[in-house]
Amino acid sequence: MKKLQEEIIEFRNKRGWDEVHQEKDLALSIVLESSELLELFQWKSSEEAVKQNKQEMKDEMADVLIYLIQLASKLEIDLEEAAKNKMKKNAIKYPEPASLR
């Protein structure tokens, strides 16, 4: 994850985009790219959408991840640590059903 973050930040910096990639704008971009991903499912079953649009889905998911990594960098948040901590909270909030143990 750290190497990917470094590559994304280097790419951004080499293009002089750091100044325009403010926190609000990155958050907005995450929502917009997520909406583009969602649009690929519109009026289709999940199976049909994936069959027709898998490459586009990969691209939109990558866009979301790239913006998310940039936002985390700006906010000095370790996404891997944050995700692990959130999973611990989720395990408490949503315990495993006894029937699945």
Secondary structure, DSSP 8 states (H G I E B T S, - for coil): -HHHHHHHHHHHHHTT-TTT--HHHHHHHHHHHHHHHHHTTTTS-HHHHHHHHHHHHHHHHHHHHHHHHHHHHHTT--HHHHHHHHHHHHHHHS---GGG-
